[in-house]
């Protein structure tokens, strides 16, 4: 392990200096995520009922306030019997999406043992 990354946990001055160095290095960090997702359009029929799109997210976080971002990956199922001519045949389609929420404050504020600048939490579920 690189000795420059290590901090003497008994030396509060060294800990404060290392945190200051890391904040100076990070300066003004930015998280950018681009995701492809599908969503259901209940006003359309057949293949047109699933809309594919790309979504971009950009969030700048404050290095002095540890934080985290909540994300959800969801999958929705559409069972469709409706067509221009209803033949009684059911078609199932799925749509996945990544929903990204706002920044939340983090409780991980004790440097260096329990600290983070930014976290990303991704929850996966079916609808």
N, C-alpha and C positions, 0 to 999 in steps of 0.2 A: 504494500500500500504506500502511496506517495505520502511522505512526511508532511508536505505542505497542507494536506487535508486534515491532519490530526490536530487536535486541540487538547491541551492539558486541562482536564475537567476541574482541577483544583485551583486553577489560576483564572480568576474572574476577569482580570485585565486582558489576558490572552483570548478568552472567550469573546469579550466585547470587541476586541480588535478584529478577530476572524469574522464575526458577524458583519462588522462595518465593511471589511474587504469584500465579502460576498455581496452585500447590497450595492457597493460601488461597481462591482463587476456586472451585476444584473441590470443595473441602472433603471430602465423603464421597460420591463418585460411585457410581452404580448403573446397571447395564445390564439392561434387561428386554426379552425377546423372546417374542412369542407366535406360534406357528406351527401351521398345520393339517397334519396328516399322516395317512397311511393305513398300516395294518399288516395282515399276513396272519394270519388265524385258521385254522389247519390242522384245527380240529375242526368247522368249519362247511361248508356247501355253497353253491354258486352265488354270488349277490350277497352273501350273508351272510359269505362267506369274506374279504371286505375290510372292515375296520373303520376308519371315519373318526373322528378325534378332534382336539381342540385341546390343545396343550401350552404351558404357560407356564414360562419360565425367568427367574430373577432372580438376579443376581450382583453383589455389592458388591466393588469392588476398592480396593486400598490405593494412594493417590497417591504414597507413598514407595517403592513397589516396582513398577517397570514390569512389566506382565504381558500375557498374551494368552490368548484362548479359541479352542480348536479346535472346529470344527463340520464335520459331514459331511451332505451331501444325498445320499441314496441312492434308487435306484429298484429295486424287486424285481418280478419277473414271476412270476405264478402261472399255469401251464398246467394246467387242470383237466378231466379226463374223468369225474370221479366225480360222479354225481347219485344221487338216490334210485332212479331207473331208468337204468342205463347204456345210452346209445344210441350210444356210440362217437364222440360229437361233442366235440371239444376246444375249450374256451373259455379265452382268455388274458385275464388281468386284471393291471393294474399297481398298485403301491402306492409312493408316494413318502414320504420322511420326512426330517426335519431332526433330527439327533442332536447335542446340545451337550455337550461334555465340561467338565472342570474348568478352573480358571485355571492357567496355566503361567507360570513366571518368564520374563522377557524379557531378552535380552542388550543391548537398546537402552537403555543407561543413560548415554550421554555427551551431556549437555545442552549446547547446543541442536542440535548437528549430527546426532546419532544417538540420538534419545530418543523414547520414547512413554510415555504413561500407561497406555493399554490398546490392545490390538489384537484384531481378530476375523478369524480365518482360516476360510474356508468352502471345503471340498473337495467336489467333485461326482464321483460315480462310479455305475456300474451294477453290480448284483449279478448 
